[in-house]
């Protein structure tokens, strides 16, 4: 999926589509990542706690990679990451840090840095069996992923942002795949996935059409619509991570920029 994630936004829609997508994205602000954290922090419902757990699952690897790039060894990085999410799932935030403002990815990083400073000795002393967030975190897989990351000259902050961006785009692509499956278009999706975001297709539209019993024009239209839907889903995901609709375009631009470096 990562080979698709860094393609530019040049093929991603018209002005009208953008305006319609913005209107839909604006409606997402009642269920943003911020609202999940704030509700959980105020002793919210079991549903809010489950939603917060899902956020932890989505962000734990980018944060783990950040800690590793900060120079911590594998064991300490695991303990520190576990301690951070145990703290977050326990509905606690570092004193002086107010959730609900700015970009969610930046908020998590501020919280993590705060805890790295204040709880390093405590977290590292936990050693295997310390603060456990109760999430099935796959540390073996995480370390394998970390070994394949960008060169060590990359700053911890850039690695965190890049991994956040790629994981978000991969998640969007999976959502698109599931939508295609639900609508009975999974074979078409598999056939054109390689060219959806500007990448090269293994086959021409005509050959894909011949194989699927469609005209070349029908395949082109399907690819166009899938690209448009991909763009809409990216905007929806971004809307969950910022506090104001006007920040969506800026964050989208940054997202594609950071994965292309």
ChimeraX attribute file (.defattr): number of C-alpha atoms within 10 A of each C-alpha:
attribute: neighborCount
match mode: 1-to-1
recipient: residues
	/A:1	14
	/A:2	11
	/A:3	11
	/A:4	19
	/A:5	21
	/A:6	21
	/A:7	17
	/A:8	16
	/A:9	14
	/A:10	8
	/A:11	14
	/A:12	21
	/A:13	17
	/A:14	9
	/A:15	9
	/A:16	9
	/A:17	14
	/A:18	17
	/A:19	11
	/A:20	11
	/A:21	19
	/A:22	20
	/A:23	11
	/A:24	15
	/A:25	21
	/A:26	17
	/A:27	13
	/A:28	17
	/A:29	19
	/A:30	11
	/A:31	12
	/A:32	21
	/A:33	23
	/A:34	23
	/A:35	18
	/A:36	22
	/A:37	25
	/A:38	18
	/A:39	17
	/A:40	23
	/A:41	19
	/A:42	10
	/A:43	12
	/A:44	14
	/A:45	11
	/A:46	10
	/A:47	12
	/A:48	18
	/A:49	20
	/A:50	14
	/A:51	17
	/A:52	24
	/A:53	19
	/A:54	12
	/A:55	14
	/A:56	19
	/A:57	14
	/A:58	15
	/A:59	18
	/A:60	19
	/A:61	24
	/A:62	25
	/A:63	27
	/A:64	24
	/A:65	26
	/A:66	25
	/A:67	24
	/A:68	20
	/A:69	21
	/A:70	13
	/A:71	11
	/A:72	15
	/A:73	11
	/A:74	17
	/A:75	13
	/A:76	21
	/A:77	23
	/A:78	24
	/A:79	23
	/A:80	30
	/A:81	26
	/A:82	24
	/A:83	25
	/A:84	29
	/A:85	23
	/A:86	19
	/A:87	17
	/A:88	22
	/A:89	20
	/A:90	14
	/A:91	18
	/A:92	15
	/A:93	18
	/A:94	15
	/A:95	8
	/A:96	6
	/A:97	11
	/A:98	11
	/A:99	18
	/A:100	17
	/A:101	12
	/A:102	14
	/A:103	20
	/A:104	20
	/A:105	18
	/A:106	16
	/A:107	17
	/A:108	16
	/A:109	17
	/A:110	14
	/A:111	18
	/A:112	23
	/A:113	13
	/A:114	17
	/A:115	19
	/A:116	18
	/A:117	9
	/A:118	12
	/A:119	16
	/A:120	15
	/A:121	12
	/A:122	15
	/A:123	22
	/A:124	18
	/A:125	15
	/A:126	16
	/A:127	14
	/A:128	12
	/A:129	9
	/A:130	16
	/A:131	21
	/A:132	18
	/A:133	19
	/A:134	11
	/A:135	14
	/A:136	8
	/A:137	15
	/A:138	9
	/A:139	15
	/A:140	10
	/A:141	11
	/A:142	17
	/A:143	17
	/A:144	10
	/A:145	12
	/A:146	17
	/A:147	12
	/A:148	8
	/A:149	14
	/A:150	14
	/A:151	9
	/A:152	10
	/A:153	8
	/A:154	12
	/A:155	13
	/A:156	19
	/A:157	18
	/A:158	16
	/A:159	23
	/A:160	23
	/A:161	21
	/A:162	23
	/A:163	22
	/A:164	22
	/A:165	25
	/A:166	23
	/A:167	19
	/A:168	19
	/A:169	24
	/A:170	17
	/A:171	17
	/A:172	22
	/A:173	20
	/A:174	13
	/A:175	14
	/A:176	19
	/A:177	18
	/A:178	15
	/A:179	15
	/A:180	17
	/A:181	15
	/A:182	10
	/A:183	8
	/A:184	11
	/A:185	14
	/A:186	15
	/A:187	12
	/A:188	19
	/A:189	20
	/A:190	12
	/A:191	19
	/A:192	22
	/A:193	22
	/A:194	17
	/A:195	17
	/A:196	24
	/A:197	24
	/A:198	17
	/A:199	15
	/A:200	13
	/A:201	14
	/A:202	13
	/A:203	13
	/A:204	14
	/A:205	21
	/A:206	16
	/A:207	15
	/A:208	19
	/A:209	19
	/A:210	13
	/A:211	12
	/A:212	13
	/A:213	10
	/A:214	15
	/A:215	16
	/A:216	16
	/A:217	12
	/A:218	14
	/A:219	22
	/A:220	15
	/A:221	12
	/A:222	17
	/A:223	20
	/A:224	17
	/A:225	15
	/A:226	21
	/A:227	22
	/A:228	19
	/A:229	19
	/A:230	22
	/A:231	21
	/A:232	22
	/A:233	20
	/A:234	20
	/A:235	24
	/A:236	22
	/A:237	20
	/A:238	26
	/A:239	29
	/A:240	24
	/A:241	22
	/A:242	23
	/A:243	19
	/A:244	14
	/A:245	19
	/A:246	12
	/A:247	15
	/A:248	23
	/A:249	15
	/A:250	11
	/A:251	18
	/A:252	18
	/A:253	12
	/A:254	15
	/A:255	22
	/A:256	19
	/A:257	15
	/A:258	17
	/A:259	21
	/A:260	13
	/A:261	9
